[in-house]
Amino acid sequence: MIKTKCVFKGDKMKKMGVLLALSLVVLGGFSARAESLIELRAGAGLVGSNPDDLNDKLQGSGMDFSSVDNYNLDVFFNLPLIGLGVRNEWLNDKQSGSGQDLEINVNNLTLLADLRLLDNDLFYIGPIVGIGYPWGDIKGSGGKVSLDKSQFSYSLAGEAGVKLGRFILAAEAGYSSLVLDTEDDTAKVDLSGFYGKVMVGIGIF
């Protein structure tokens, strides 16, 4: 009888130990993500795009669109275990040829989610995904042509950042799918490709 009591007591202690360990993990994850509840970030980079359909229509003009400049502003919320954010991206490229200029300007409003697999007081690293709504235009000497969403954009990437107090230095690299149609449906503008960017940010609250 005494032995049974001891075993029962030992099992109870083990369960309490497991619960305590899980609690510490959850609280640790929360404290790491909640170090700054909100992050404001600004970034710049390049997308290795190759809009073939558009370039085919410009054949012989001396213009060939390829890598696209990429700028972004983010508002990111560090929730327990995951982060959620909103990003506005601006993509831009300009080409000249045959006495005319053409400029692509695209906005992409994106919802973000990340999972920081490693996150401490010094740095973080993990995957980040996004789904967005793009729109834009092509401007030239002959006027402006609107670009409409062909499909929702998406991105899959890895991110890493270094924390300097409340300031953040970060980098992001991955693949982005972003396709638009001209308003008259005569051409697709495919700005998909591998991308990389660097960012600076600040944590508040």
BELPE-V189384 format. One record per pair of residues at least 12 apart in sequence whose ideal C-beta (glycine too) atoms are under 10 Angstrom apart, sorted by the first residue. I is the first residue (numbers start at 0). J is the second residue. If there is no record, write none. Layout:
BEGIN
I;J, I;J
END
This chain:
BEGIN
25;79, 25;80, 26;79, 27;118, 27;119, 28;79, 28;80, 28;81, 28;115, 28;118, 29;77, 29;78, 29;79, 29;80, 30;79, 30;118, 31;77, 31;79, 31;80, 31;115, 31;117, 31;118, 31;119, 31;120, 31;123, 32;76, 32;77, 32;78, 32;79, 32;80, 32;81, 32;82, 32;113, 32;114, 32;115, 32;118, 32;123, 33;77, 33;78, 33;79, 33;204, 34;77, 34;118, 34;119, 34;120, 34;123, 34;162, 34;165, 34;202, 35;75, 35;76, 35;77, 35;162, 35;165, 35;167, 35;200, 35;201, 35;202, 35;203, 35;204, 36;75, 36;76, 36;77, 36;78, 36;202, 36;203, 36;204, 37;74, 37;75, 37;76, 37;77, 37;84, 37;201, 37;202, 37;203, 37;204, 38;73, 38;74, 38;75, 38;76, 38;77, 38;82, 38;84, 38;160, 38;165, 38;167, 38;169, 38;198, 38;200, 38;201, 38;202, 38;203, 38;204, 39;72, 39;73, 39;74, 39;75, 39;167, 39;199, 39;200, 39;201, 39;202, 39;203, 40;71, 40;72, 40;73, 40;74, 40;75, 40;84, 40;86, 40;160, 40;167, 40;169, 40;171, 40;198, 40;199, 40;200, 40;201, 40;202, 41;70, 41;71, 41;72, 41;73, 41;197, 41;198, 41;199, 41;200, 41;201, 42;69, 42;70, 42;71, 42;72, 42;73, 42;86, 42;88, 42;169, 42;170, 42;171, 42;196, 42;197, 42;198, 42;199, 42;200, 43;68, 43;69, 43;70, 43;71, 43;89, 43;196, 43;197, 43;198, 43;199, 44;67, 44;68, 44;69, 44;70, 44;71, 44;88, 44;170, 44;171, 44;172, 44;194, 44;195, 44;196, 44;197, 44;198, 45;65, 45;66, 45;67, 45;68, 45;69, 45;90, 45;92, 45;192, 45;193, 45;194, 45;195, 45;196, 46;65, 46;66, 46;67, 46;68, 46;69, 46;88, 46;90, 46;92, 46;154, 46;174, 46;175, 46;177, 46;190, 46;191, 46;192, 46;193, 46;194, 46;195, 46;196, 47;65, 47;66, 47;67, 47;174, 47;175, 47;190, 47;191, 47;192, 47;193, 47;194, 47;195, 48;64, 48;65, 48;66, 48;67, 48;69, 48;90, 48;92, 48;103, 48;175, 48;177, 48;188, 48;189, 48;190, 48;191, 48;192, 48;193, 48;194, 49;63, 49;64, 49;65, 49;66, 49;67, 49;189, 49;190, 49;191, 49;192, 50;63, 50;64, 50;65, 50;67, 50;92, 50;103, 50;178, 50;179, 50;186, 50;187, 50;188, 50;189, 50;190, 50;191, 50;192, 51;64, 51;187, 51;189, 52;178, 52;180, 52;181, 52;185, 52;186, 52;187, 52;188, 52;189, 53;101, 53;103, 53;137, 53;179, 53;181, 53;186, 53;187, 53;188, 53;189, 53;190, 54;94, 54;186, 55;186, 56;181, 56;185, 56;186, 57;94, 57;96, 57;97, 57;101, 57;186, 59;96, 59;97, 60;94, 60;95, 60;96, 60;97, 60;98, 60;99, 60;101, 61;94, 61;95, 61;96, 61;97, 61;98, 61;99, 62;93, 62;94, 62;95, 62;96, 62;97, 62;99, 62;100, 62;101, 62;139, 63;94, 63;96, 64;92, 64;93, 64;94, 64;101, 64;102, 64;103, 64;137, 64;188, 64;189, 64;190, 65;92, 65;94, 65;192, 66;92, 66;192, 66;194, 67;90, 67;91, 67;92, 67;103, 67;105, 67;175, 67;177, 67;190, 67;192, 67;194, 68;89, 68;90, 68;91, 68;92, 68;93, 68;103, 69;88, 69;89, 69;90, 69;91, 69;92, 69;105, 69;107, 69;175, 69;177, 69;190, 69;194, 69;195, 69;196, 70;87, 70;88, 70;89, 70;90, 70;91, 70;196, 71;86, 71;87, 71;88, 71;89, 71;90, 71;107, 71;109, 71;171, 71;196, 71;198, 72;85, 72;86, 72;87, 72;88, 72;89, 72;198, 73;85, 73;86, 73;87, 73;88, 73;109, 73;111, 73;169, 73;171, 73;198, 73;200, 74;86, 74;87, 74;111, 75;111, 75;112, 75;113, 75;127, 75;167, 75;200, 75;202, 76;111, 76;204, 77;113, 77;115, 77;118, 77;123, 77;202, 77;204, 78;112, 80;114, 80;115, 80;118, 81;112, 81;113, 81;114, 81;115, 81;125, 82;111, 82;112, 82;113, 82;114, 82;115, 82;118, 82;123, 82;125, 82;127, 82;158, 83;110, 83;111, 83;112, 83;113, 84;109, 84;110, 84;111, 84;112, 84;113, 84;127, 84;129, 85;108, 85;109, 85;110, 85;111, 85;129, 85;131, 86;107, 86;108, 86;109, 86;110, 86;111, 86;127, 86;129, 86;131, 86;154, 87;106, 87;107, 87;108, 87;109, 87;131, 88;105, 88;106, 88;107, 88;108, 88;109, 88;129, 88;131, 88;133, 88;152, 88;154, 88;175, 88;177, 88;194, 88;196, 89;104, 89;105, 89;106, 89;107, 89;135, 90;103, 90;104, 90;105, 90;106, 90;107, 90;133, 90;135, 90;175, 90;177, 90;190, 90;194, 91;103, 91;104, 91;105, 91;135, 92;104, 92;105, 92;137, 92;190, 93;138, 94;139, 98;140, 99;139, 99;140, 99;141, 100;138, 100;139, 100;140, 101;137, 101;138, 101;139, 101;140, 101;141, 101;144, 102;136, 102;137, 102;138, 102;139, 102;143, 103;135, 103;136, 103;137, 103;138, 103;146, 103;179, 103;188, 103;190, 104;134, 104;135, 104;136, 104;137, 104;138, 104;143, 104;146, 105;133, 105;134, 105;135, 105;136, 105;137, 105;146, 105;152, 105;177, 105;179, 105;188, 105;190, 106;131, 106;132, 106;133, 106;134, 106;135, 106;136, 106;146, 107;129, 107;131, 107;132, 107;133, 107;134, 107;135, 107;148, 107;151, 107;152, 107;154, 107;175, 107;177, 107;179, 107;190, 108;131, 108;132, 108;133, 108;134, 108;152, 109;128, 109;129, 109;130, 109;131, 109;132, 109;133, 109;151, 109;152, 109;153, 109;154, 109;175, 109;177, 110;128, 110;129, 110;130, 110;131, 110;132, 111;127, 111;128, 111;129, 111;130, 111;131, 111;154, 111;156, 111;158, 112;126, 112;127, 112;128, 112;129, 112;130, 113;125, 113;126, 113;127, 113;128, 113;129, 113;156, 113;157, 113;158, 113;171, 114;126, 114;127, 114;128, 114;158, 115;127, 115;158, 115;159, 115;160, 116;157, 117;159, 118;160, 118;162, 119;162, 120;162, 120;164, 121;160, 121;161, 121;162, 121;163, 122;159, 122;160, 122;161, 122;162, 122;167, 122;168, 122;169, 123;158, 123;159, 123;160, 123;161, 123;162, 123;167, 123;169, 124;157, 124;158, 124;159, 124;160, 125;157, 125;158, 125;159, 125;160, 126;155, 126;156, 126;157, 126;158, 126;173, 127;154, 127;155, 127;156, 127;157, 127;158, 127;171, 127;173, 128;153, 128;154, 128;155, 128;156, 128;173, 129;152, 129;153, 129;154, 129;155, 129;156, 129;173, 129;175, 130;151, 130;152, 130;153, 130;154, 130;176, 131;148, 131;151, 131;152, 131;153, 131;154, 131;175, 131;176, 131;177, 132;148, 132;151, 132;152, 133;146, 133;147, 133;148, 133;149, 133;150, 133;151, 133;152, 133;177, 133;178, 133;179, 133;188, 133;190, 134;146, 134;147, 134;148, 134;179, 135;147, 135;148, 135;177, 135;179, 135;188, 135;190, 136;179, 136;181, 136;182, 137;179, 137;181, 137;182, 137;186, 137;188, 143;182, 144;181, 144;182, 144;183, 144;185, 144;186, 144;188, 145;179, 145;180, 145;181, 145;182, 145;183, 146;178, 146;179, 146;180, 146;181, 146;182, 146;186, 146;187, 146;188, 146;190, 147;179, 147;180, 147;181, 147;182, 147;184, 147;188, 148;177, 148;178, 148;179, 148;180, 149;177, 149;178, 149;179, 149;180, 149;181, 149;184, 149;187, 149;188, 149;189, 150;176, 150;177, 150;178, 150;179, 150;180, 151;176, 151;177, 151;178, 152;175, 152;176, 152;177, 152;178, 152;179, 152;190, 152;191, 153;174, 153;175, 153;176, 153;177, 153;191, 154;171, 154;173, 154;174, 154;175, 154;176, 154;177, 154;191, 154;194, 155;173, 155;174, 155;175, 155;176, 156;170, 156;171, 156;172, 156;173, 156;174, 156;175, 156;193, 156;194, 156;195, 156;196, 157;170, 157;171, 157;172, 157;173, 158;170, 158;171, 158;172, 158;173, 158;196, 158;198, 159;171, 159;172, 160;198, 160;199, 160;200, 162;200, 162;202, 163;199, 163;201, 164;201, 164;202, 165;200, 165;201, 165;202, 165;203, 166;199, 166;200, 166;201, 166;202, 167;198, 167;199, 167;200, 167;201, 167;202, 168;197, 168;198, 168;199, 168;200, 169;196, 169;197, 169;198, 169;199, 169;200, 170;195, 170;196, 170;197, 170;198, 171;194, 171;195, 171;196, 171;197, 171;198, 172;193, 172;194, 172;195, 172;196, 172;197, 173;193, 173;194, 173;195, 173;196, 174;191, 174;192, 174;193, 174;194, 175;190, 175;191, 175;192, 175;193, 175;194, 176;189, 176;190, 176;191, 176;192, 177;189, 177;190, 177;191, 177;192, 177;194, 178;190, 178;191
END
